[in-house]
Amino acid sequence: MPSRRLRKRLKFNLLIKHLATLAMLGFVGLGLFLLAVVATPLPVPQVARATEIYDVNNVLATKLFVENRTPVPLSEIPKDLQNAIVAVEDKEFYNHFGINPVGIVRAAIRNILAGKVLEGGSTITQQLARNLFLTQERTFKRKLQELFITFQLESRYSKQQILELYLNQIYLGFGTYGVEAASQLYFGKRARELSLAESALLAGLPRAPEIYTPFRNPDLARSRRNLVLDRMASLGYIPASTAAENKGLPLELAKRRPASKAAYFVDYILRQVRERHPEIEED
């Protein structure tokens, strides 16, 4: 009969063997997962844009849309706005490969301590995967799909391409998607013309656009803008003195556009589309 010491050694060796087997299976599983990420085709992102109708003088008469969006290249988006979004939405964006384990753990701890959901821990790439290809339902299956597509996006696109897609995709209130359409809505100007304070205000909207909108809640919008400026300063995107200076600026918003006065003209255009190009009517 084996001695007690020998039995312990046998059990220890057996445990090591099982751990080695599990580790091997884990490496094989990880390898198969990464192979699937690389081998599975990723659909080409389709970023819908609003249809613009102009009059004879080339003046914009109205827009037709399900999602009011005007996509623009990253070069047309101010660096301050890019930095503001990264600072408040995903400060480790340039350092991770789609997911941020530290952010996930930090968000989980905050939510547990608060007894409610205060933050989600999703990265910019995860949000993009969800917005481009998935629904907003909260199920285990959808989270796995989100994770898979997140790694696909990171393996196929540069950080600049991912950020460009995200900035053209995010919802910013009042049926407006993307920073270009939102810039025109809130400030009456192109995104490339935005100031630092205006960029910070837009960057504060994605978390809760209907709550932080300056049209309805200017005080909340100003507080959120100032938080974004503080985040930018703490991460070194702007000096603290610049943040303090911009935090004191008033909100200067564009007037809300009235309903289109070209209703009959728009109806005429739509009739022409139905008659001449019925195949694109739904778009």
PEFENQUI-V403017 format. One record per residue. N is the residue number from 0. NEAR is the number of other ideal C-beta (glycine too) atoms within 10 Angstrom. Layout:
n:N near:NEAR
n:N near:NEAR
This chain:
n:0 near:5
n:1 near:9
n:2 near:8
n:3 near:8
n:4 near:8
n:5 near:10
n:6 near:11
n:7 near:11
n:8 near:12
n:9 near:11
n:10 near:10
n:11 near:10
n:12 near:10
n:13 near:10
n:14 near:10
n:15 near:10
n:16 near:10
n:17 near:10
n:18 near:10
n:19 near:10
n:20 near:10
n:21 near:10
n:22 near:10
n:23 near:10
n:24 near:10
n:25 near:10
n:26 near:10
n:27 near:10
n:28 near:10
n:29 near:10
n:30 near:10
n:31 near:10
n:32 near:13
n:33 near:12
n:34 near:10
n:35 near:12
n:36 near:19
n:37 near:11
n:38 near:7
n:39 near:10
n:40 near:7
n:41 near:16
n:42 near:9
n:43 near:5
n:44 near:15
n:45 near:7
n:46 near:15
n:47 near:15
n:48 near:17
n:49 near:20
n:50 near:14
n:51 near:12
n:52 near:16
n:53 near:10
n:54 near:11
n:55 near:6
n:56 near:6
n:57 near:6
n:58 near:7
n:59 near:12
n:60 near:17
n:61 near:20
n:62 near:18
n:63 near:15
n:64 near:17
n:65 near:10
n:66 near:15
n:67 near:20
n:68 near:25
n:69 near:21
n:70 near:19
n:71 near:19
n:72 near:9
n:73 near:14
n:74 near:8
n:75 near:15
n:76 near:24
n:77 near:18
n:78 near:11
n:79 near:21
n:80 near:23
n:81 near:21
n:82 near:21
n:83 near:27
n:84 near:25
n:85 near:22
n:86 near:24
n:87 near:22
n:88 near:20
n:89 near:22
n:90 near:16
n:91 near:14
n:92 near:20
n:93 near:10
n:94 near:9
n:95 near:17
n:96 near:11
n:97 near:21
n:98 near:18
n:99 near:22
n:100 near:10
n:101 near:10
n:102 near:18
n:103 near:15
n:104 near:11
n:105 near:13
n:106 near:17
n:107 near:13
n:108 near:10
n:109 near:14
n:110 near:15
n:111 near:9
n:112 near:9
n:113 near:10
n:114 near:7
n:115 near:8
n:116 near:9
n:117 near:10
n:118 near:13
n:119 near:15
n:120 near:18
n:121 near:21
n:122 near:23
n:123 near:26
n:124 near:28
n:125 near:22
n:126 near:19
n:127 near:26
n:128 near:25
n:129 near:19
n:130 near:18
n:131 near:17
n:132 near:17
n:133 near:13
n:134 near:10
n:135 near:7
n:136 near:9
n:137 near:8
n:138 near:9
n:139 near:7
n:140 near:8
n:141 near:14
n:142 near:15
n:143 near:10
n:144 near:16
n:145 near:20
n:146 near:16
n:147 near:17
n:148 near:23
n:149 near:24
n:150 near:19
n:151 near:21
n:152 near:24
n:153 near:19
n:154 near:13
n:155 near:13
n:156 near:17
n:157 near:9
n:158 near:15
n:159 near:13
n:160 near:13
n:161 near:21
n:162 near:22
n:163 near:21
n:164 near:22
n:165 near:25
n:166 near:25
n:167 near:24
n:168 near:20
n:169 near:24
n:170 near:17
n:171 near:23
n:172 near:21
n:173 near:16
n:174 near:14
n:175 near:24
n:176 near:25
n:177 near:27
n:178 near:30
n:179 near:21
n:180 near:25
n:181 near:27
n:182 near:27
n:183 near:19
n:184 near:21
n:185 near:26
n:186 near:20
n:187 near:13
n:188 near:13
n:189 near:14
n:190 near:24
n:191 near:13
n:192 near:12
n:193 near:23
n:194 near:16
n:195 near:23
n:196 near:22
n:197 near:25
n:198 near:27
n:199 near:31
n:200 near:29
n:201 near:26
n:202 near:30
n:203 near:27
n:204 near:26
n:205 near:19
n:206 near:13
n:207 near:13
n:208 near:16
n:209 near:11
n:210 near:13
n:211 near:22
n:212 near:21
n:213 near:22
n:214 near:14
n:215 near:12
n:216 near:15
n:217 near:14
n:218 near:9
n:219 near:15
n:220 near:21
n:221 near:19
n:222 near:13
n:223 near:23
n:224 near:26
n:225 near:20
n:226 near:16
n:227 near:27
n:228 near:30
n:229 near:18
n:230 near:22
n:231 near:27
n:232 near:19
n:233 near:13
n:234 near:13
n:235 near:10
n:236 near:20
n:237 near:22
n:238 near:11
n:239 near:13
n:240 near:9
n:241 near:15
n:242 near:21
n:243 near:13
n:244 near:14
n:245 near:22
n:246 near:18
n:247 near:8
n:248 near:17
n:249 near:8
n:250 near:16
n:251 near:12
n:252 near:17
n:253 near:13
n:254 near:6
n:255 near:9
n:256 near:11
n:257 near:6
n:258 near:7
n:259 near:14
n:260 near:9
n:261 near:15
n:262 near:11
n:263 near:8
n:264 near:14
n:265 near:15
n:266 near:10
n:267 near:11
n:268 near:16
n:269 near:14
n:270 near:10
n:271 near:10
n:272 near:16
n:273 near:11
n:274 near:9
n:275 near:9
n:276 near:10
n:277 near:9
n:278 near:7
n:279 near:10
n:280 near:11
n:281 near:5
n:282 near:10
